[in-house]
Amino acid sequence: MVLNKTDLVTPGQLDTSASIVGGLQPLARIVEAVEAQNGAVDVPRLLDERGFDADWTPPAVQTRHTPGLKSFTLETDRPPGRHGWYGFVHRIVSRPGQVLRVKGYVSLRDHPEKLLLHAVRDVISIDPTGQPRDGSTRLVMIGRDLKPDEERAAFAELVDLPGAGGLPRGRPAQATEPTLELATERAEHA
């Protein structure tokens, strides 16, 4: 990490900046004032790093997130039906300030292939992987002030919804159910 314009800050501000960077990325080597001013950096020195060596394994480090930010996994070996899927999409897009990112693989009862899900706030894409559905779903959810146990319980409830019949709680009723593609497109534009 190159800290440029270090000649314009106090030593205390430089230490604070280095501490913040170190907390967010503990493996980063910080290049400071003597080595970087006005964008002039010793490029060969930067590229002579262990991180570019294929045989180097980084040490285990403890990272810290922004206060309230959490990441956790949602997993199941039972493929959700379409009502559970719509409920899950609704759960993501209805809370864009809380659910910041969801990514992973999804198997749906109504789709023959394993799907790749990417959701950033209220923009969602889901793409076929070309691999047959194996029934398992594994997602990483990242968000602000989320309660992992509560999210896992809600996810399990949505997975267990029957394939037909009532709609998930909190979802507005519709005359007809959209196709998977339309539901994803609507979520992208919500």
MIDOSE-1310 file (N, C-alpha, C; in nm, 2 decimals, decimal comma, always signed):
residues 190
mvln	+0,09/-0,12/+0,00/+0,00/+0,00/+0,00/+0,09/+0,12/+0,00; +0,07/+0,21/-0,10/+0,15/+0,33/-0,11/+0,07/+0,44/-0,05; +0,13/+0,50/+0,06/+0,07/+0,62/+0,12/+0,15/+0,74/+0,06; +0,08/+0,81/-0,03/+0,14/+0,92/-0,10/+0,11/+1,05/-0,03
ktdl	+0,18/+1,16/-0,07/+0,17/+1,29/-0,01/+0,19/+1,29/+0,14; +0,27/+1,20/+0,19/+0,30/+1,19/+0,33/+0,37/+1,31/+0,39; +0,43/+1,39/+0,30/+0,50/+1,51/+0,34/+0,40/+1,62/+0,38; +0,27/+1,60/+0,35/+0,16/+1,70/+0,39/+0,09/+1,67/+0,52
vtpg	+0,13/+1,56/+0,59/+0,06/+1,53/+0,71/+0,16/+1,52/+0,83; +0,10/+1,52/+0,95/+0,19/+1,51/+1,07/+0,23/+1,36/+1,09; +0,33/+1,34/+1,17/+0,37/+1,20/+1,20/+0,25/+1,13/+1,26; +0,17/+1,19/+1,35/+0,06/+1,13/+1,41/-0,05/+1,09/+1,31
qldt	-0,08/+1,17/+1,21/-0,17/+1,14/+1,10/-0,12/+1,03/+1,02; +0,01/+1,02/+0,99/+0,06/+0,91/+0,92/+0,05/+0,78/+0,99; +0,08/+0,79/+1,12/+0,06/+0,66/+1,20/-0,08/+0,62/+1,20; -0,18/+0,71/+1,22/-0,32/+0,68/+1,21/-0,36/+0,61/+1,08
sasi	-0,31/+0,67/+0,97/-0,34/+0,62/+0,84/-0,28/+0,48/+0,82; -0,16/+0,46/+0,87/-0,10/+0,32/+0,86/-0,17/+0,22/+0,95; -0,22/+0,27/+1,06/-0,30/+0,18/+1,15/-0,43/+0,14/+1,09; -0,50/+0,23/+1,02/-0,63/+0,20/+0,95/-0,60/+0,10/+0,84
vggl	-0,50/+0,13/+0,76/-0,47/+0,03/+0,65/-0,43/-0,10/+0,70; -0,35/-0,11/+0,81/-0,31/-0,23/+0,86/-0,43/-0,31/+0,92; -0,53/-0,24/+0,98/-0,64/-0,31/+1,03/-0,73/-0,37/+0,92; -0,74/-0,30/+0,81/-0,82/-0,34/+0,69/-0,75/-0,45/+0,61
qpla	-0,62/-0,44/+0,60/-0,54/-0,54/+0,52/-0,41/-0,56/+0,59; -0,41/-0,66/+0,69/-0,29/-0,68/+0,77/-0,17/-0,73/+0,69; -0,19/-0,79/+0,57/-0,08/-0,84/+0,49/-0,02/-0,73/+0,41; -0,08/-0,61/+0,40/-0,02/-0,50/+0,32/+0,11/-0,45/+0,38
rive	+0,21/-0,43/+0,29/+0,33/-0,36/+0,33/+0,31/-0,22/+0,30; +0,33/-0,13/+0,39/+0,30/+0,01/+0,37/+0,43/+0,08/+0,33; +0,43/+0,15/+0,22/+0,54/+0,23/+0,17/+0,51/+0,38/+0,21; +0,60/+0,44/+0,29/+0,57/+0,57/+0,35/+0,65/+0,68/+0,29
avea	+0,65/+0,79/+0,36/+0,71/+0,92/+0,31/+0,84/+0,92/+0,24; +0,94/+0,86/+0,30/+1,07/+0,86/+0,24/+1,07/+0,79/+0,10; +0,99/+0,69/+0,09/+0,99/+0,61/-0,03/+0,89/+0,65/-0,13; +0,79/+0,73/-0,10/+0,68/+0,77/-0,19/+0,64/+0,92/-0,17
qnga	+0,68/+1,01/-0,26/+0,64/+1,14/-0,26/+0,61/+1,19/-0,40; +0,50/+1,26/-0,42/+0,46/+1,30/-0,55/+0,45/+1,19/-0,65; +0,40/+1,07/-0,60/+0,38/+0,96/-0,69/+0,51/+0,89/-0,73; +0,63/+0,93/-0,69/+0,75/+0,87/-0,72/+0,78/+0,75/-0,63
vdvp	+0,77/+0,63/-0,68/+0,79/+0,51/-0,60/+0,89/+0,43/-0,66; +0,97/+0,36/-0,58/+1,07/+0,26/-0,63/+1,00/+0,14/-0,68; +0,96/+0,14/-0,81/+0,88/+0,03/-0,86/+0,95/-0,11/-0,85; +1,08/-0,12/-0,88/+1,14/-0,26/-0,86/+1,13/-0,30/-0,72
rlld	+1,14/-0,21/-0,62/+1,12/-0,25/-0,48/+0,98/-0,30/-0,45; +0,88/-0,23/-0,51/+0,74/-0,27/-0,49/+0,72/-0,41/-0,55; +0,78/-0,44/-0,66/+0,75/-0,57/-0,73/+0,83/-0,68/-0,67; +0,93/-0,65/-0,59/+1,02/-0,75/-0,53/+0,95/-0,79/-0,39
ergf	+0,83/-0,84/-0,40/+0,76/-0,87/-0,28/+0,73/-1,02/-0,28; +0,72/-1,08/-0,16/+0,68/-1,22/-0,15/+0,54/-1,25/-0,20; +0,46/-1,15/-0,20/+0,32/-1,18/-0,25/+0,31/-1,21/-0,40; +0,42/-1,19/-0,47/+0,42/-1,22/-0,61/+0,48/-1,36/-0,63
dadw	+0,53/-1,42/-0,53/+0,60/-1,55/-0,53/+0,49/-1,66/-0,52; +0,47/-1,75/-0,62/+0,37/-1,85/-0,61/+0,39/-1,95/-0,50; +0,51/-1,96/-0,44/+0,53/-2,05/-0,33/+0,51/-1,99/-0,19; +0,48/-1,86/-0,19/+0,47/-1,79/-0,06/+0,33/-1,81/-0,01
tppa	+0,31/-1,85/+0,12/+0,19/-1,86/+0,18/+0,18/-1,75/+0,29; +0,07/-1,67/+0,28/+0,06/-1,56/+0,38/+0,04/-1,61/+0,52; +0,08/-1,54/+0,62/+0,06/-1,58/+0,76/-0,09/-1,56/+0,79; -0,14/-1,64/+0,89/-0,28/-1,62/+0,94/-0,28/-1,48/+1,01
vqtr	-0,38/-1,40/+0,98/-0,39/-1,27/+1,04/-0,54/-1,25/+1,08; -0,55/-1,16/+1,18/-0,69/-1,12/+1,23/-0,72/-0,99/+1,16; -0,83/-0,99/+1,09/-0,88/-0,86/+1,03/-0,99/-0,80/+1,11; -1,01/-0,68/+1,09/-1,13/-0,61/+1,16/-1,21/-0,54/+1,05
htpg	-1,34/-0,54/+1,07/-1,43/-0,48/+0,97/-1,47/-0,34/+1,03; -1,54/-0,27/+0,94/-1,61/-0,15/+0,99/-1,71/-0,19/+1,10; -1,72/-0,11/+1,20/-1,82/-0,15/+1,31/-1,95/-0,19/+1,25; -2,00/-0,31/+1,30/-2,13/-0,35/+1,26/-2,13/-0,44/+1,14
lksf	-2,02/-0,45/+1,07/-2,01/-0,53/+0,94/-1,99/-0,67/+0,98; -2,06/-0,76/+0,92/-2,05/-0,91/+0,95/-2,05/-0,98/+0,82; -1,98/-1,10/+0,82/-2,00/-1,19/+0,70/-2,01/-1,33/+0,76; -2,10/-1,41/+0,69/-2,13/-1,54/+0,74/-2,18/-1,62/+0,62
tlet	-2,20/-1,75/+0,64/-2,25/-1,83/+0,53/-2,39/-1,88/+0,56; -2,46/-1,90/+0,45/-2,60/-1,97/+0,46/-2,58/-2,09/+0,37; -2,61/-2,21/+0,43/-2,59/-2,33/+0,36/-2,71/-2,43/+0,38; -2,74/-2,50/+0,28/-2,84/-2,61/+0,28/-2,81/-2,71/+0,18
drpp	-2,85/-2,84/+0,21/-2,84/-2,94/+0,11/-2,98/-2,97/+0,04; -3,08/-2,89/+0,08/-3,21/-2,90/+0,02/-3,24/-2,78/-0,07; -3,26/-2,81/-0,20/-3,28/-2,70/-0,29/-3,41/-2,62/-0,26; -3,41/-2,49/-0,25/-3,53/-2,42/-0,23/-3,62/-2,42/-0,36
grhg	-3,75/-2,41/-0,33/-3,85/-2,40/-0,44/-3,86/-2,25/-0,48; -3,95/-2,23/-0,58/-3,96/-2,09/-0,63/-4,01/-1,99/-0,53; -4,10/-2,03/-0,44/-4,15/-1,94/-0,34/-4,04/-1,90/-0,24; -3,96/-2,00/-0,20/-3,85/-1,97/-0,11/-3,75/-1,88/-0,18
wygf	-3,73/-1,91/-0,31/-3,63/-1,82/-0,38/-3,68/-1,68/-0,39; -3,81/-1,66/-0,42/-3,86/-1,52/-0,43/-3,86/-1,46/-0,29; -3,88/-1,53/-0,19/-3,87/-1,48/-0,05/-3,73/-1,44/-0,02; -3,63/-1,52/-0,06/-3,49/-1,48/-0,04/-3,45/-1,36/-0,11
vhri	-3,49/-1,35/-0,24/-3,46/-1,23/-0,32/-3,52/-1,11/-0,26; -3,65/-1,12/-0,21/-3,72/-1,01/-0,15/-3,64/-0,97/-0,02; -3,59/-1,07/+0,05/-3,52/-1,04/+0,18/-3,39/-0,96/+0,15; -3,33/-0,99/+0,04/-3,20/-0,91/+0,00/-3,24/-0,77/-0,04
vsrp	-3,33/-0,76/-0,14/-3,35/-0,63/-0,21/-3,43/-0,53/-0,12; -3,50/-0,58/-0,02/-3,58/-0,50/+0,07/-3,49/-0,43/+0,18; -3,37/-0,47/+0,18/-3,28/-0,41/+0,29/-3,14/-0,37/+0,23; -3,14/-0,28/+0,13/-3,01/-0,25/+0,06/-2,91/-0,18/+0,16
gqvl	-2,96/-0,12/+0,26/-2,86/-0,06/+0,35/-2,80/-0,16/+0,45; -2,86/-0,27/+0,47/-2,82/-0,38/+0,56/-2,74/-0,49/+0,48; -2,81/-0,54/+0,38/-2,75/-0,66/+0,31/-2,67/-0,59/+0,19; -2,54/-0,59/+0,21/-2,45/-0,53/+0,12/-2,40/-0,62/+0,01
rvkg	-2,38/-0,75/+0,04/-2,33/-0,84/-0,07/-2,37/-0,98/-0,03; -2,42/-1,05/-0,13/-2,44/-1,20/-0,12/-2,38/-1,26/-0,25; -2,31/-1,37/-0,23/-2,25/-1,44/-0,34/-2,24/-1,59/-0,31; -2,25/-1,67/-0,41/-2,23/-1,81/-0,39/-2,31/-1,89/-0,50
yvsl	-2,32/-2,02/-0,47/-2,39/-2,11/-0,56/-2,52/-2,15/-0,50; -2,62/-2,17/-0,59/-2,76/-2,20/-0,56/-2,81/-2,31/-0,64; -2,87/-2,41/-0,58/-2,95/-2,51/-0,65/-3,10/-2,48/-0,62; -3,17/-2,47/-0,72/-3,32/-2,45/-0,71/-3,39/-2,57/-0,75
rdhp	-3,50/-2,61/-0,69/-3,58/-2,72/-0,73/-3,63/-2,71/-0,87; -3,66/-2,59/-0,92/-3,72/-2,58/-1,05/-3,62/-2,55/-1,16; -3,49/-2,57/-1,13/-3,39/-2,54/-1,23/-3,29/-2,65/-1,24; -3,26/-2,70/-1,36/-3,17/-2,82/-1,37/-3,02/-2,79/-1,34
ekll	-2,98/-2,67/-1,35/-2,84/-2,64/-1,33/-2,81/-2,57/-1,20; -2,69/-2,58/-1,15/-2,64/-2,50/-1,04/-2,62/-2,36/-1,09; -2,66/-2,26/-1,01/-2,66/-2,12/-1,04/-2,55/-2,05/-0,96; -2,50/-1,94/-1,02/-2,40/-1,86/-0,95/-2,48/-1,72/-0,92
lhav	-2,48/-1,69/-0,79/-2,55/-1,57/-0,75/-2,45/-1,46/-0,71; -2,48/-1,34/-0,76/-2,40/-1,22/-0,72/-2,51/-1,12/-0,68; -2,51/-1,07/-0,56/-2,60/-0,96/-0,52/-2,51/-0,85/-0,45; -2,53/-0,73/-0,50/-2,46/-0,61/-0,44/-2,58/-0,52/-0,41
rdvi	-2,61/-0,51/-0,28/-2,72/-0,43/-0,23/-2,85/-0,48/-0,30; -2,91/-0,40/-0,39/-3,04/-0,44/-0,45/-3,02/-0,48/-0,60; -2,89/-0,50/-0,64/-2,87/-0,54/-0,78/-2,83/-0,69/-0,77; -2,90/-0,78/-0,84/-2,88/-0,92/-0,83/-2,86/-0,98/-0,97
sidp	-2,76/-1,07/-0,99/-2,75/-1,15/-1,11/-2,74/-1,29/-1,07; -2,80/-1,38/-1,15/-2,79/-1,52/-1,12/-2,77/-1,58/-1,26; -2,66/-1,66/-1,27/-2,62/-1,72/-1,40/-2,61/-1,87/-1,39; -2,65/-1,94/-1,49/-2,62/-2,09/-1,49/-2,47/-2,11/-1,50
tgqp	-2,43/-2,22/-1,43/-2,29/-2,25/-1,43/-2,25/-2,36/-1,54; -2,35/-2,42/-1,60/-2,33/-2,53/-1,69/-2,31/-2,67/-1,61; -2,31/-2,66/-1,48/-2,30/-2,78/-1,40/-2,44/-2,83/-1,36; -2,47/-2,95/-1,35/-2,60/-3,00/-1,30/-2,62/-2,96/-1,15
rdgs	-2,75/-2,94/-1,12/-2,79/-2,90/-0,99/-2,75/-3,02/-0,90; -2,69/-3,00/-0,78/-2,66/-3,11/-0,69/-2,74/-3,10/-0,56; -2,83/-3,00/-0,55/-2,91/-2,98/-0,44/-2,85/-2,89/-0,33; -2,72/-2,86/-0,34/-2,66/-2,78/-0,23/-2,66/-2,63/-0,27
trlv	-2,68/-2,55/-0,17/-2,67/-2,40/-0,18/-2,57/-2,36/-0,07; -2,48/-2,28/-0,11/-2,38/-2,22/-0,02/-2,36/-2,07/-0,06; -2,40/-1,98/+0,03/-2,39/-1,84/+0,00/-2,32/-1,77/+0,12; -2,24/-1,67/+0,08/-2,18/-1,58/+0,18/-2,26/-1,45/+0,18
migr	-2,30/-1,41/+0,30/-2,38/-1,29/+0,31/-2,29/-1,19/+0,39; -2,28/-1,07/+0,34/-2,21/-0,96/+0,40/-2,30/-0,84/+0,43; -2,31/-0,79/+0,55/-2,40/-0,69/+0,57/-2,37/-0,61/+0,70; -2,45/-0,51/+0,72/-2,43/-0,42/+0,83/-2,54/-0,45/+0,94
dlkp	-2,50/-0,47/+1,06/-2,59/-0,50/+1,17/-2,68/-0,62/+1,15; -2,63/-0,72/+1,08/-2,71/-0,84/+1,06/-2,68/-0,94/+1,17; -2,78/-1,02/+1,20/-2,77/-1,12/+1,31/-2,76/-1,25/+1,24; -2,64/-1,32/+1,23/-2,62/-1,44/+1,16/-2,72/-1,55/+1,19
deer	-2,75/-1,57/+1,32/-2,84/-1,68/+1,36/-2,98/-1,65/+1,31; -3,02/-1,52/+1,31/-3,15/-1,48/+1,26/-3,16/-1,50/+1,11; -3,05/-1,46/+1,04/-3,05/-1,48/+0,89/-3,05/-1,63/+0,85; -2,98/-1,71/+0,93/-2,98/-1,85/+0,90/-3,12/-1,91/+0,92
aafa	-3,18/-1,87/+1,03/-3,32/-1,92/+1,06/-3,42/-1,88/+0,95; -3,41/-1,76/+0,91/-3,50/-1,71/+0,80/-3,47/-1,78/+0,67; -3,34/-1,81/+0,64/-3,31/-1,88/+0,52/-3,36/-2,02/+0,52; -3,34/-2,09/+0,64/-3,40/-2,23/+0,65/-3,55/-2,23/+0,64
elvd	-3,62/-2,13/+0,69/-3,76/-2,12/+0,67/-3,80/-2,11/+0,53; -3,73/-2,03/+0,45/-3,76/-2,00/+0,31/-3,73/-2,13/+0,23; -3,62/-2,20/+0,26/-3,58/-2,32/+0,19/-3,69/-2,43/+0,21; -3,75/-2,43/+0,33/-3,86/-2,53/+0,36/-4,00/-2,50/+0,31
lpga	-4,01/-2,38/+0,24/-4,15/-2,35/+0,19/-4,18/-2,45/+0,08; -4,31/-2,49/+0,07/-4,35/-2,58/-0,03/-4,33/-2,52/-0,17; -4,32/-2,60/-0,27/-4,30/-2,55/-0,41/-4,42/-2,48/-0,46; -4,54/-2,50/-0,41/-4,66/-2,44/-0,46/-4,74/-2,40/-0,33
gglp	-4,84/-2,31/-0,36/-4,92/-2,27/-0,24/-4,89/-2,13/-0,20; -4,90/-2,10/-0,07/-4,89/-1,97/-0,02/-4,76/-1,90/-0,05; -4,76/-1,77/-0,05/-4,65/-1,69/-0,07/-4,57/-1,66/+0,06; -4,44/-1,64/+0,05/-4,37/-1,61/+0,17/-4,42/-1,49/+0,25
rgrp	-4,41/-1,49/+0,38/-4,46/-1,37/+0,46/-4,38/-1,25/+0,41; -4,45/-1,14/+0,41/-4,38/-1,01/+0,38/-4,37/-0,98/+0,23; -4,42/-1,07/+0,15/-4,41/-1,05/+0,00/-4,54/-1,02/-0,05; -4,56/-0,91/-0,13/-4,69/-0,87/-0,18/-4,74/-0,98/-0,27
aqat	-4,87/-1,00/-0,27/-4,94/-1,10/-0,35/-4,94/-1,05/-0,50; -4,92/-1,15/-0,59/-4,93/-1,12/-0,73/-5,03/-1,21/-0,80; -5,08/-1,17/-0,91/-5,18/-1,25/-0,98/-5,11/-1,38/-1,04; -4,99/-1,36/-1,09/-4,91/-1,47/-1,14/-4,77/-1,46/-1,09
eptl	-4,71/-1,58/-1,08/-4,57/-1,58/-1,04/-4,48/-1,55/-1,16; -4,38/-1,46/-1,15/-4,29/-1,44/-1,27/-4,19/-1,56/-1,28; -4,13/-1,57/-1,40/-4,03/-1,67/-1,42/-3,91/-1,64/-1,34; -3,82/-1,73/-1,33/-3,69/-1,71/-1,26/-3,62/-1,59/-1,32
elat	-3,62/-1,58/-1,46/-3,55/-1,47/-1,52/-3,61/-1,34/-1,49; -3,74/-1,33/-1,50/-3,81/-1,21/-1,47/-3,79/-1,17/-1,32; -3,79/-1,26/-1,23/-3,77/-1,23/-1,09/-3,64/-1,17/-1,07; -3,54/-1,22/-1,14/-3,40/-1,17/-1,13/-3,39/-1,03/-1,19
erae	-3,45/-1,02/-1,31/-3,45/-0,89/-1,38/-3,52/-0,78/-1,29; -3,63/-0,82/-1,23/-3,70/-0,72/-1,14/-3,62/-0,68/-1,02; -3,55/-0,78/-0,97/-3,46/-0,75/-0,85/-3,35/-0,66/-0,89; -3,30/-0,67/-1,01/-3,19/-0,59/-1,06/-3,23/-0,44/-1,07
ha	-3,36/-0,42/-1,10/-3,41/-0,29/-1,12/-3,49/-0,23/-1,00; -3,50/-0,31/-0,89/-3,58/-0,27/-0,78/-3,52/-0,15/-0,71
